[in-house]
Amino acid sequence: MPVHQAKVKSVLSGDTLILSARQNPSQERTLSLAFVSAPRMKRDGDEPFAFRSRDFLRRMTVGKVVRFKVLYSLPNGVKREYGTVTLESGESVPEAALSEGWVKLRDDAGRKDESEESKALLEKLKLQEAKAKHESKGIWAGEGGKLETAYEISDAKAFVEQWQGKSIDAIVEKVLTGDRMVLRLFTAPSRHIQTLVLVAGIRAPTTKRTSPSDGKEQPAEPFGAESHHFVETRLLQRNVSVDVLGLSPQGTLVCTVKHPKGSIAEFLLKEGLARCTDFHSTMLGGQMTVLRQAEKQAKEKRLGVFQGITTTQSSTSSDIEATVSRVQTADTVYLRTRSGEEKRVSLSSIRQPKPTDPKQVPFQADAKEFLRKRLIGKHVKVTTDGKRPASEGYEEREVVTITVNNKNAALLLVESGYASVIRHRRDDDDRSPFYDELLAAEQTAQKDEKGMWSPKPPAAKVYQDYSESLQKAKIQSSVLQRQKKIPAVVDFVKSGSRFTVLIPRENAKLTLVLSGIRAPRSARNTNEKSDPFGQEAHDFANRRCMQRDVEIDVENTDKVGGFIGTLYINRENFAKLLLEEGLASVHAYSADQSGNGNELFAAEQKAKDARKGMWHDYDPSAEGGSEGAEEASTNGHATNGHAINGDSTINRKKDYRDVLITHVEPTGRLKLQTIGSGTAALTTLMSSFAKFHSVPSNSAPLPGPPKAGDYVAAKFSEDGHWYRARIRRNDREAKKADVLYIDYGNSESLPWSSLRALSQPQFSVQTLKPQATEAALSFLQFPTAQEYLADGVSFIGNTMASKELVASVDATDKDGTLWITLFDPKSRAAEDESLNKQIVAEGFAMVAKKLRSWELGRGKVLQSLKAKEEEAKGERRGMWEYGDLTED
């Protein structure tokens, strides 16, 4: 009889194999071992030792090339062939199975084939069976052959909860498609579960199948047969490891199936025989990134299902640096590149709260504000992920990933519940590279009921427009004039000097007009014409102020309900910035009334000297009294012919005060107390304050979250004592507040638990006003390099902090800041021996490059300070250790 070769595809039982031709794997035949029989595996209950019998044959033969010889066949019904099988090593499969006791000789053995060869084989087999019986092997053991096999999971959800995060050993019983297979799960030594499983993270093309509804045959999808064959040849009846991840919507187990060489999903993707699916992304977590990388490799090589595809993404896309100039919605922003170009972009793969969803729309304002606080005005890294095509009246725009401080802005929104993740089409490549992280963050936000996933809508914030009538404006103006540097947000820029601002803590909306200046008018529509430099002033204000956090001082109201005042951006007077750019001129009367006259006139003169903006053709000789003005300016009397608050070096009145330096800011600014009745009263108050807070009955926490501007009692973290303080900022998420200790000038961030109400009249600011006053050292300018600035601050702290000194008050700013020259009490009358001069001599500061008018009039002091500066440069002290870096 001829001997054939074939590959064992699978094993049906302990005595039957499915063989496939080596050259044509689709050609299969079923071969049963001659003369022997094995226990049968049945759906209604296996015979004893049936699985272990089959498993012996499976381990011995599946996937291996064997030689076989057909001895006889039974023609009745389905033709079944019987024969012998030998491994390439020469080992006889029937003899091995009999010797281990996993099969037994049939009662009719030898009757079907009475050839001499068969008789000789039968004798060998009888000897092997006798030996196995004697040694009680396999089915002859008598006990332990029972195995319970379930073909359905009664409670799939409970099963997932039990096995999630654990690995289960299994056998692949059948491969349906590249991503669907029937597994036998070894959940216990005597209990198996046979069930359908989906391979997590992928979708493979379907194979040819018959529709159960109409019985029609449906053809396979392209590469469906190849995908099926790829998995079947590698996994069918092989041992695998299974990680249970979850359930599909239909209740099917979703698992990672691992071959000894790795996840089958990854191998399928690398060959282009499957695609990634987003539905399992949140189950896989970080493993999804590996699968997407494998898919990307197949796409680049145009393998399998990716043959002939064209990528829509630009291969030359790269990261750029830009500044966020405006936040339009929670998923769309405007960027300004280094070249000054402004463009609108959308954040990849996310969507703001839907305007059409009544549950989500209340969160739109909060979502936009969340993004504004984190992005507006910030330098960010922008990665272009693709383009969103024009649709429904929207123009085409780029979709990007924006990173600020190494954090993905889109991910921050989704984590906080202020955006949802777009479900992309299968062929949509214009998606975020962090798509799987976004999906996981969305699932977590939904579970934690954050943002728009909360069942409760947010508290509606309605701003009262106080500029809609003059009466309203006057009433609110009287309230705001009593406050200094009120935190606000620029909601809209109407012109270079006119803004719509929001004051969140007052729920107020108002029009703010900058005091002390005139800015050229910009066109309100295409039919109007702007004044010269009007549009430039408007654009400058837009770039610097739009949607920015600012501070305002309100001075008065105009005739139409506008609030006249000062706007500070990054603590700088914006009117001064406009003047320095030549985009506004000083209105002398209102400038003097505002108290910022010196600063504004100096800024305008600077623009004139530089021929900037509207002063591009400025001619000093055309102004009357220019020589006198120049002379007056040199002596500190005037600027550009205008007297400045009557400053005069001849009639300057000396103002000496005994002071105590309580705090030195990192910028070199000081906080001081004026020694006298106020500090004596503070000592008495602090003694009573300590006694009051030592009583347990006075330890009640704040009645509610603190608000910016509230006065409170705060427990200083360094000494555990209680002090009067004021809330500067409040973080509701972290339940922390930034506080300023009003009597000492230092600040820190504290949890709400370290705050108490300051409602007792004896401790109020009406009883004793805050004792810490802000001050700055006259004539000095500190270095911008952080290391030298830190050295200077350290020197001031060691030399002056907590010491009683004498301060000569040279000027007072509108906001109450004192410009001072400090002296040691032992040399009070010696103006040349000031501590300011000592700081310059040590190289910790320089003489200011931009001198104020009153500083210009102090020629003798300036000359002495500049001499010390030159001496410090020559000795290479402090900031001058590498020479004069300011010469450029």
C-alpha positions in Angstrom: 0.0 0.0 0.0 1.3 3.5 -0.9 2.7 5.8 1.9 1.5 9.4 1.8 2.7 12.6 3.4 0.4 15.3 4.9 0.2 17.9 7.6 -2.1 17.4 10.6 -4.5 20.2 10.7 -6.6 19.2 13.7 -7.6 16.2 15.8 -11.3 15.3 16.3 -10.8 12.6 19.0 -8.1 10.4 20.4 -8.2 8.2 17.2 -9.2 10.6 14.4 -7.2 13.3 12.6 -7.9 15.9 9.9 -5.0 15.9 7.4 -4.3 18.6 4.8 -2.2 18.2 1.7 1.2 19.9 1.9 1.0 21.5 -1.5 -2.7 22.3 -1.4 -3.8 23.0 2.3 -7.5 23.4 1.2 -7.5 19.7 0.2 -8.3 17.8 3.4 -9.1 14.2 4.4 -10.2 12.5 7.6 -8.2 9.5 8.8 -8.9 7.3 11.8 -6.3 5.1 13.4 -6.8 1.5 12.4 -7.6 -1.2 15.0 -8.1 1.2 17.9 -10.8 3.4 19.3 -10.8 6.3 21.7 -13.5 7.8 24.1 -15.9 10.1 22.4 -16.3 13.9 23.0 -20.0 14.8 23.0 -21.9 18.1 23.5 -24.3 16.4 25.9 -21.4 14.9 28.0 -18.0 13.5 27.2 -17.1 9.9 27.8 -14.5 9.4 30.6 -11.0 10.4 29.5 -12.3 11.6 26.1 -10.6 15.1 26.3 -7.3 13.7 27.7 -7.2 11.1 25.0 -7.8 13.7 22.3 -5.3 16.1 23.9 -2.6 13.4 23.8 -3.0 13.0 20.1 -3.3 16.8 19.6 -0.1 17.6 21.3 1.7 14.8 19.5 0.6 15.6 15.9 -1.1 18.9 15.3 0.9 21.1 13.0 3.4 18.4 12.1 4.1 16.6 8.9 3.3 12.9 9.1 3.5 9.8 6.9 0.3 7.7 6.7 -0.9 4.6 5.0 -4.6 3.7 4.4 -5.3 0.1 5.3 -9.0 0.0 4.7 -12.1 2.1 4.5 -15.8 1.9 5.2 -18.0 2.9 2.3 -21.3 3.2 4.1 -22.5 6.8 4.7 -19.5 9.2 4.8 -16.5 7.4 3.5 -14.1 6.9 6.4 -10.5 5.8 6.0 -8.5 3.8 8.5 -4.8 3.5 8.5 -1.5 4.0 10.3 0.3 7.3 11.0 4.0 7.7 11.6 5.8 10.9 12.7 8.9 12.0 10.8 11.0 10.7 13.6 9.7 7.2 12.9 7.5 6.9 16.0 4.2 5.1 15.4 1.2 7.2 16.5 -1.2 4.2 17.3 1.5 2.4 19.3 2.3 5.6 21.3 -1.4 6.1 22.1 -1.9 2.5 23.1 1.3 2.5 25.3 0.0 5.5 27.2 -3.4 4.0 27.6 -5.4 6.7 25.7 -6.9 4.3 23.1 -7.9 0.6 23.2 -8.1 -2.1 20.6 -11.4 -2.4 18.8 -13.3 -5.6 19.3 -13.3 -6.2 15.6 -9.6 -5.4 15.1 -8.1 -7.5 12.3 -11.4 -8.5 10.7 -11.4 -5.6 8.1 -7.8 -6.3 6.9 -6.4 -9.8 7.2 -3.0 -9.2 5.4 0.2 -10.4 7.0 1.3 -6.8 7.6 -1.8 -6.0 9.4 -1.6 -9.2 11.6 2.0 -8.3 12.5 0.9 -4.7 13.4 -2.0 -6.0 15.5 0.3 -8.2 17.6 2.4 -5.2 18.4 -0.6 -3.2 19.4 -1.9 -6.0 21.7 1.4 -6.0 23.5 1.2 -2.2 24.0 -2.3 -2.4 25.3 -1.5 -5.2 27.7 1.4 -3.2 29.1 -0.8 0.0 29.6 -3.5 -2.1 31.3 -0.9 -3.6 33.6 0.4 -0.1 34.5 -3.1 1.4 34.8 -2.3 4.1 32.4 -4.8 6.5 30.7 -8.3 5.1 30.4 -7.2 2.0 32.4 -6.7 4.2 35.5 -10.3 3.8 36.4 -10.7 7.2 38.2 -10.2 10.9 37.3 -11.6 10.7 33.8 -14.7 12.9 34.4 -14.6 16.4 32.9 -17.4 19.0 32.9 -17.6 21.1 29.7 -20.0 24.1 29.5 -20.8 25.4 26.0 -22.5 28.6 27.3 -21.6 31.2 29.9 -24.6 31.7 32.0 -23.6 35.2 33.4 -21.1 36.7 31.0 -20.8 40.0 33.0 -19.9 38.1 36.2 -17.4 35.9 34.3 -15.6 39.1 33.0 -15.5 40.6 36.5 -14.0 37.3 37.8 -11.4 36.9 35.2 -10.6 40.5 34.1 -6.9 41.2 34.5 -6.0 37.4 34.7 -4.7 35.1 32.0 -6.5 31.8 31.1 -4.9 28.9 29.3 -7.0 27.8 26.4 -7.1 25.8 23.1 -8.4 27.2 19.9 -11.1 24.7 18.8 -12.3 26.5 15.7 -11.3 29.6 13.6 -14.4 31.3 12.1 -12.7 34.4 10.8 -9.4 36.2 11.5 -10.9 37.9 14.5 -13.5 35.3 15.7 -12.8 31.9 17.1 -14.2 29.2 19.4 -11.9 28.6 22.4 -11.9 26.0 25.1 -11.0 27.9 28.3 -9.4 25.9 31.1 -11.1 27.7 34.1 -10.5 24.7 36.4 -8.8 21.3 36.3 -12.1 19.5 35.9 -14.2 22.3 34.3 -13.8 23.8 30.8 -15.8 26.4 29.0 -16.1 26.4 25.2 -17.3 29.7 23.8 -17.0 32.2 21.0 -14.4 34.9 21.5 -13.6 38.2 19.6 -10.0 39.1 19.2 -9.6 42.6 20.9 -8.5 45.6 18.9 -9.0 44.4 15.4 -11.6 43.7 12.7 -10.7 41.1 10.1 -12.4 40.7 6.6 -15.2 38.2 6.7 -15.0 34.8 5.0 -17.6 33.2 2.7 -20.7 32.4 4.6 -24.4 31.5 4.2 -27.0 33.9 5.3 -29.3 32.3 8.0 -32.2 34.4 6.9 -32.5 33.5 3.2 -29.9 30.7 2.8 -28.0 32.6 0.2 -24.2 32.4 0.1 -22.4 35.6 0.7 -19.0 36.0 -0.8 -15.9 36.6 1.4 -14.5 40.2 1.7 -11.2 40.8 0.1 -8.4 39.0 2.0 -11.0 37.3 4.2 -9.8 33.8 3.2 -6.2 34.8 3.6 -6.8 36.3 7.1 -8.7 33.1 8.1 -5.9 30.9 6.8 -3.2 32.9 8.5 -4.9 32.4 11.9 -6.0 28.8 11.4 -2.5 27.6 10.4 -1.0 29.2 13.5 -3.6 28.8 16.2 -6.1 26.0 15.4 -5.9 23.4 18.2 -2.8 25.2 19.6 -2.4 26.2 23.2 -2.9 29.9 23.7 -3.1 32.4 26.6 -6.2 34.5 26.8 -6.7 37.9 28.6 -10.3 38.6 29.2 -11.0 42.3 28.6 -14.7 42.8 28.4 -17.9 42.1 26.5 -19.2 43.2 23.1 -22.7 44.8 22.9 -23.9 41.3 21.8 -22.5 39.8 25.0 -19.5 38.0 23.3 -16.2 37.9 25.2 -13.6 40.3 23.9 -10.1 38.9 24.6 -6.4 39.3 23.8 -5.3 35.9 22.3 -1.6 35.3 22.7 0.4 32.7 20.7 3.7 31.7 22.4 5.3 34.3 20.0 2.9 37.1 20.9 -0.6 38.5 20.3 -2.2 37.2 17.1 -3.8 40.6 16.5 -0.5 42.3 16.1 0.7 39.7 13.6 -2.5 40.0 11.6 -2.2 43.8 11.5 1.5 43.6 10.4 0.5 41.4 7.4 -2.4 43.8 6.5 -5.0 41.1 7.1 -7.0 43.1 9.6 -7.7 46.7 10.7 -7.7 48.3 14.1 -11.1 48.9 15.5 -11.9 51.7 18.0 -14.6 49.8 19.8 -12.1 47.9 22.0 -9.7 50.8 22.6 -10.7 51.6 26.1 -10.4 47.9 27.0 -6.9 47.6 25.7 -5.5 50.9 27.0 -1.8 51.2 26.2 -1.8 48.0 24.2 -3.8 49.7 21.5 -0.8 51.9 20.6 1.1 48.8 19.7 -1.7 47.6 17.4 -2.0 50.9 15.7 1.8 50.9 15.1 1.5 47.5 13.5 -1.3 48.7 11.3 0.7 51.7 10.3 3.6 49.5 9.1 1.2 47.5 6.9 -0.3 50.8 5.5 3.2 52.1 4.7 4.1 48.8 2.9 0.6 48.6 1.2 0.0 45.1 2.4 -3.2 43.1 2.3 -6.3 45.2 2.8 -4.2 48.4 2.4 -3.2 47.7 -1.1 -3.8 50.7 -3.3 -4.8 53.1 -0.5 -3.7 56.7 -0.6 -2.9 58.6 2.5 -4.5 62.0 3.0 -2.0 63.3 5.5 1.0 65.3 4.5 4.2 63.4 5.0 6.0 66.7 5.5 3.9 67.8 8.5 6.0 68.9 11.5 5.6 70.6 14.8 5.5 74.4 14.9 5.5 76.9 17.7 2.6 79.3 17.9 0.7 81.6 20.3 -3.0 81.0 21.0 -4.6 84.4 20.2 -8.3 83.6 20.6 -10.5 80.7 21.8 -13.6 80.5 19.7 -15.2 77.4 21.2 -14.0 74.5 23.3 -12.6 72.7 20.2 -11.6 75.6 17.9 -8.9 78.2 18.5 -7.0 80.9 16.6 -3.2 80.6 16.4 -0.6 83.3 15.6 2.6 82.0 14.2 6.0 83.6 14.6 5.6 85.2 11.2 2.4 87.0 12.5 0.0 84.9 10.4 -3.2 84.0 12.2 -5.2 80.9 11.4 -8.1 79.0 12.8 -7.6 75.3 13.8 -9.7 72.6 15.5 -8.5 70.2 18.1 -8.1 66.7 16.7 -10.7 64.0 17.4 -12.8 66.0 20.0 -16.0 67.9 20.0 -17.2 70.6 22.3 -20.5 70.1 24.2 -23.1 69.7 21.4 -25.4 72.7 20.8 -28.2 70.3 19.8 -28.0 68.3 23.0 -30.0 69.9 25.8 -28.0 68.0 28.4 -24.6 69.2 27.0 -25.3 72.7 25.9 -25.3 74.3 29.4 -21.6 73.3 29.7 -20.5 75.1 26.5 -19.5 78.3 28.4 -17.6 76.4 31.1 -15.8 74.3 28.5 -14.7 77.4 26.6 -13.6 79.1 29.8 -11.6 76.0 30.8 -9.7 76.1 27.5 -9.2 79.9 27.6 -7.6 79.8 31.0 -5.1 77.2 29.9 -4.3 78.4 26.4 -4.9 82.1 25.8 -1.7 83.9 25.2 0.4 80.8 25.8 3.2 79.6 23.6 2.2 76.1 22.5 3.5 73.3 20.3 1.2 72.5 17.4 1.2 69.2 15.5 -1.0 69.1 12.4 -2.9 65.8 12.2 -4.8 66.4 9.0 -7.6 68.6 7.6 -11.3 68.6 8.3 -13.2 69.0 5.0 -15.6 71.8 4.4 -19.2 70.8 5.4 -22.5 72.4 6.4 -21.3 75.9 5.7 -18.0 75.4 7.6 -14.8 76.1 5.7 -11.9 73.5 5.5 -9.6 73.8 8.5 -6.6 72.0 10.0 -7.1 69.6 12.8 -4.2 69.7 15.3 -2.8 68.5 18.6 -1.9 71.4 20.9 0.6 70.8 23.6 1.1 73.3 26.4 3.5 72.6 29.3 3.9 69.1 27.9 0.1 68.5 28.3 -2.3 67.7 25.5 -5.0 70.4 25.6 -7.6 68.0 24.0 -6.9 65.4 26.6 -7.3 67.9 29.4 -10.7 68.9 28.1 -11.9 65.3 27.8 -10.6 64.3 31.2 -12.6 67.2 32.8 -15.8 66.2 30.9 -15.8 69.3 28.7 -15.4 67.6 25.4 -16.5 64.3 23.8 -14.4 62.1 21.4 -15.4 61.9 17.8 -16.0 58.4 16.5 -14.1 58.4 13.2 -14.9 56.4 10.1 -12.7 53.4 9.5 -10.8 55.1 6.7 -10.4 58.4 8.5 -6.7 59.0 9.1 -7.1 62.6 10.2 -7.3 61.7 13.9 -5.3 62.5 17.0 -2.2 60.3 17.5 -3.5 60.1 21.1 -6.9 58.9 20.1 -6.9 55.8 22.4 -5.9 58.0 25.4 -8.8 60.3 24.5 -11.3 57.4 24.4 -10.0 56.1 27.8 -10.2 59.6 29.3 -13.8 60.0 28.0 -14.8 56.7 29.6 -13.3 57.7 32.9 -15.0 61.1 32.8 -18.4 59.5 32.1 -17.9 57.0 35.0 -16.9 59.8 37.4 -19.7 62.1 36.1 -17.4 65.0 35.3 -18.5 68.1 33.4 -21.2 67.5 30.8 -21.5 63.8 32.0 -22.8 65.0 35.3 -26.5 64.6 35.9 -26.7 68.1 37.3 -26.4 71.1 35.0 -23.9 73.8 36.0 -25.0 77.0 37.7 -25.8 79.5 35.0 -23.6 82.6 35.1 -25.4 85.7 33.9 -23.4 88.9 33.5 -25.2 92.1 34.2 -24.3 94.8 31.6 -23.7 98.0 33.6 -22.8 100.0 30.5 -26.2 99.7 28.9 -27.4 102.9 30.7 -25.6 105.8 32.4 -27.6 105.4 35.6 -26.5 101.8 36.0 -22.9 102.7 35.2 -22.8 105.4 37.9 -24.2 103.1 40.6 -21.7 100.4 39.8 -18.8 102.8 39.3 -19.2 104.0 42.9 -18.7 100.3 44.0 -15.7 99.6 41.7 -13.9 102.9 42.5 -13.4 101.7 46.1 -11.5 98.6 44.8 -8.0 98.5 43.3 -6.7 96.3 40.4 -9.9 94.3 40.0 -9.4 91.0 38.3 -11.2 90.9 34.9 -11.3 89.3 31.5 -11.3 91.2 28.2 -14.3 89.8 26.3 -14.1 92.0 23.2 -11.8 94.7 21.8 -13.9 97.5 20.3 -10.9 99.7 19.4 -7.4 100.4 20.6 -8.6 102.1 23.8 -12.1 100.7 24.2 -12.9 97.2 25.6 -15.7 95.0 26.8 -14.6 93.4 30.0 -16.1 90.9 32.3 -15.6 90.9 36.1 -16.5 87.4 37.2 -16.6 88.0 41.0 -19.1 90.9 40.5 -21.0 89.1 37.6 -20.5 92.4 35.8 -20.0 93.3 32.2 -18.9 96.8 31.2 -17.3 98.9 28.6 -13.9 100.2 29.7 -12.4 103.3 28.2 -8.7 103.9 28.8 -8.0 107.1 30.7 -5.2 109.6 29.9 -4.9 108.8 26.2 -6.5 109.3 22.8 -6.3 106.4 20.4 -7.1 106.8 16.6 -10.5 105.4 15.7 -10.7 102.2 13.7 -13.4 101.4 11.1 -16.5 99.7 12.4 -17.4 98.2 9.0 -16.1 98.0 5.5 -17.9 101.2 4.5 -16.1 103.3 7.1 -12.5 104.5 6.9 -10.1 104.3 9.8 -8.1 107.1 11.2 -4.4 106.9 10.5 -3.0 104.1 12.6 -6.5 103.3 14.0 -6.5 99.8 12.6 -3.0 99.2 13.8 -4.0 100.3 17.3 -7.0 98.0 17.2 -4.9 95.1 16.0 -2.3 95.7 18.7 -5.0 95.7 21.4 -6.5 92.6 19.9 -3.1 90.8 20.0 -2.3 91.8 23.5 -5.6 91.9 25.3 -8.3 89.7 23.6 -9.6 87.1 26.1 -6.7 87.8 28.5 -6.9 88.0 32.3 -6.3 91.6 33.2 -6.7 94.0 36.1 -8.6 97.2 36.0 -8.9 100.4 38.1 -12.2 102.4 37.6 -11.9 106.2 37.9 -15.1 107.6 36.5 -17.8 107.2 33.9 -18.4 108.9 30.5 -21.6 110.3 29.2 -22.8 107.1 27.6 -22.2 104.6 30.4 -18.6 103.7 29.6 -16.2 103.2 32.6 -13.1 105.3 32.4 -10.0 103.7 34.0 -6.8 101.9 33.7 -6.3 98.4 32.3 -3.3 96.3 33.4 -2.0 93.5 31.3 0.7 91.4 33.0 0.8 94.2 35.5 1.7 96.8 32.9 -0.5 99.8 32.1 -1.8 99.0 28.6 -2.3 102.8 27.8 1.5 103.1 28.3 2.1 100.2 25.9 0.0 101.9 23.2 1.8 105.2 23.7 5.2 103.5 23.5 4.2 102.0 20.1 3.1 105.3 18.8 -0.5 104.1 18.5 -2.0 106.7 20.9 -1.4 110.2 22.2 -1.6 111.6 25.7 -4.7 113.5 26.7 -3.0 115.9 29.1 -6.0 116.8 31.4 -7.2 113.2 31.9 -3.6 111.9 32.2 -3.0 114.3 35.1 -6.4 113.4 36.7 -5.6 109.7 36.5 -2.4 110.1 38.4 -0.4 108.3 35.7 0.7 111.5 33.9 4.4 111.0 34.4 4.3 107.5 33.1 2.1 108.4 30.1 4.0 111.5 29.0 7.3 109.6 29.2 5.9 106.7 27.1 4.7 109.2 24.5 8.1 110.9 24.4 9.8 107.6 23.9 7.6 106.9 20.8 8.3 110.3 19.5 12.1 109.9 19.9 11.9 106.5 18.1 9.6 107.9 15.4 7.1 105.1 15.9 3.5 104.9 14.6 1.8 108.2 14.4 5.1 110.0 15.2 6.9 108.6 12.2 7.4 112.1 10.9 7.7 113.8 14.3 9.8 117.0 14.2 10.9 118.3 17.7 11.7 121.7 16.3 8.1 122.2 15.3 7.0 122.1 18.9 7.0 125.4 20.8 9.4 125.7 23.8 11.1 122.4 22.9 14.5 123.7 24.2 12.9 124.7 27.5 11.1 121.4 27.6 14.3 119.6 27.1 16.0 121.6 29.8 13.1 121.1 32.2 13.0 117.4 31.5 16.7 117.2 32.3 16.1 118.8 35.7 13.1 116.7 36.4 10.5 119.5 36.0 8.7 118.6 32.8 8.3 116.2 29.9 7.7 117.6 26.4 6.8 121.0 27.7 4.2 119.8 30.2 4.7 120.3 33.9 4.6 117.0 35.8 2.8 117.3 39.1 5.1 120.2 40.1 8.2 118.0 40.6 11.1 120.1 41.6 14.5 119.2 42.9 14.8 122.6 44.5 11.6 122.5 46.5 11.4 118.7 47.1 10.2 118.1 50.6 12.0 115.3 52.5 9.8 112.5 53.8 11.7 110.1 56.1 10.0 107.2 57.8 11.1 104.5 60.2 10.2 101.2 58.6 10.5 97.5 59.0 11.0 95.3 55.9 8.7 92.3 56.3 9.0 90.6 53.0 11.1 90.6 49.8 9.4 89.6 46.6 11.3 87.4 44.0 11.2 90.5 41.7 13.1 92.6 44.2 10.1 94.6 45.4 9.6 95.0 49.1 6.8 94.8 51.7 7.2 97.1 54.7 5.5 98.3 57.8 5.8 102.0 58.9 6.8 101.9 62.5 4.5 103.9 64.8 1.0 103.7 66.2 0.0 101.2 63.5 2.6 98.6 64.3 2.0 99.1 68.0 -1.7 98.4 67.4 -0.8 95.4 65.3 1.2 93.9 68.1 -1.8 94.2 70.4 -4.2 92.8 67.8 -2.0 89.8 67.1 -1.9 88.9 70.7 -5.7 89.0 70.9 -5.9 87.2 67.6 -3.7 84.3 68.9 -5.8 83.9 72.0 -9.1 84.0 70.0 -8.0 81.2 67.7 -6.7 79.0 70.5 -10.2 78.6 71.8 -11.8 75.4 70.3 -15.2 77.1 69.9 -13.7 79.6 67.5 -12.4 76.9 65.1 -15.4 76.8 62.8 -14.4 76.4 59.1 -15.5 78.9 56.4 -19.3 78.7 55.8 -18.7 78.2 52.1 -16.0 78.4 49.4 -13.9 81.6 49.7 -14.1 84.3 47.0 -11.3 86.4 45.6 -11.1 89.6 47.6 -12.5 88.1 50.8 -10.7 88.8 54.1 -10.0 85.7 56.2 -8.0 84.4 59.0 -5.2 82.1 57.6 -2.9 79.6 59.4 0.6 80.3 58.2 2.2 77.0 57.2 5.6 77.7 58.6 4.8 78.6 62.2 1.2 77.4 62.6 0.0 80.8 63.8 -3.1 82.7 62.6 -2.8 85.9 60.6 -5.1 88.3 58.8 -5.1 87.6 55.0 -7.0 88.3 51.8 -8.0 85.8 49.1 -6.2 86.4 45.8 -7.3 83.4 43.8 -9.4 80.3 44.5 -9.0 76.8 43.1 -12.4 75.1 43.6 -11.2 71.7 42.2 -8.2 71.4 44.6 -10.1 73.3 47.4 -7.1 75.6 47.8 -6.8 79.4 47.9 -3.9 81.8 47.3 -3.8 84.2 50.2 -1.9 87.4 50.9 -1.0 88.2 54.5 -2.1 91.8 54.6 0.0 92.9 57.5 3.3 91.3 56.4 3.1 91.1 52.6 4.0 87.5 52.0 1.7 85.0 50.3 1.1 81.3 49.9 -1.4 78.6 48.8 -3.5 77.0 51.6 -6.2 74.4 51.8 -9.6 75.7 52.7 -9.3 73.8 56.0 -6.6 76.3 57.1 -8.9 79.3 56.6 -11.5 80.8 59.0 -13.9 83.7 58.7 -12.6 87.2 59.6 -16.0 88.5 60.8 -15.0 89.7 64.2 -15.2 93.5 64.4 -12.1 93.8 66.6 -9.9 92.2 64.0 -11.4 93.8 60.8 -9.5 96.0 58.4 -11.9 98.9 59.5 -10.5 98.6 63.0 -6.9 98.4 61.8 -6.0 98.9 58.2 -3.5 96.4 56.5 0.0 97.2 57.7 2.0 95.9 54.8 2.8 98.5 52.2 4.4 97.8 48.8 7.6 99.5 48.0 10.3 99.6 45.4 13.9 100.8 45.5 14.4 104.1 43.8 16.9 104.5 40.8 17.5 100.7 40.6 16.9 98.1 37.9 17.4 94.4 38.8 18.8 92.0 36.2 16.5 89.8 34.1 18.7 86.7 34.5 17.1 84.6 37.2 20.3 83.5 38.9 21.5 87.2 39.4 18.1 88.3 40.3 17.9 85.6 43.0 21.4 86.7 44.3 20.1 90.2 44.6 16.9 89.2 46.4 18.9 87.1 48.8 21.3 90.0 49.5 18.4 92.3 50.3 16.8 89.7 52.5 20.0 89.1 54.5 20.8 92.8 54.7 17.4 94.4 55.3 14.6 92.0 56.1 13.2 92.2 59.6 15.4 95.1 60.4 14.4 98.6 61.4 15.6 101.0 58.8 15.0 104.6 57.6 13.2 105.1 54.3 13.3 108.3 52.3 10.1 108.3 50.3 10.9 109.7 46.9 7.6 109.2 45.2 4.3 107.5 45.6 2.5 105.7 42.7 -1.3 105.9 42.2 -1.7 102.4 43.5 0.1 103.3 46.7 3.5 101.8 45.9 6.3 103.8 47.7 9.6 104.5 45.8 12.2 104.7 48.5 15.8 105.1 49.3 16.8 103.0 52.4 19.4 104.0 55.0 20.9 102.4 58.1 19.8 104.5 61.1 23.5 105.2 62.0 24.0 107.1 58.7 20.5 108.7 58.4 21.8 112.1 57.2 24.3 110.7 54.7 22.3 110.4 51.4 25.4 109.1 49.6 25.6 106.1 51.9 22.2 104.5 51.1 21.5 100.8 51.0 20.4 101.3 47.4 23.9 102.4 46.6 25.3 99.4 48.4 23.2 97.0 46.3 24.6 98.7 43.1 28.1 98.5 44.5 27.8 94.8 45.0 26.6 94.2 41.4 23.2 93.1 42.4 21.4 95.9 40.5 22.1 98.6 38.0 21.0 102.2 37.6 17.7 102.1 35.8 17.8 102.6 32.1 14.4 104.3 32.0 14.4 106.9 34.7 11.2 108.5 36.0 10.9 112.3 35.9 11.6 112.7 39.6 14.6 110.4 39.3 16.0 112.5 36.5 16.1 115.5 38.8 18.4 113.9 41.4 21.6 114.5 39.5 23.9 114.2 42.4 22.4 110.9 43.6 22.5 109.5 40.1 26.1 110.5 39.6 27.1 108.7 42.8 25.1 105.6 41.9 26.6 105.4 38.4 30.1 105.7 39.8 29.4 102.7 42.0 28.0 100.8 39.0 31.2 101.5 37.0 33.2 100.3 40.0 31.2 97.0 40.2 31.7 96.5 36.5 35.4 96.9 36.8 35.6 94.5 39.7 33.3 92.0 37.8 30.9 91.8 40.8 27.5 90.1 40.7 25.7 90.6 37.4 28.9 92.0 35.8 31.0 88.9 36.3 31.1 88.3 32.5 31.4 92.0 31.6 28.7 94.5 30.6 26.1 92.5 28.7 23.8 95.5 28.3 26.0 97.4 25.8 24.1 95.9 22.9 
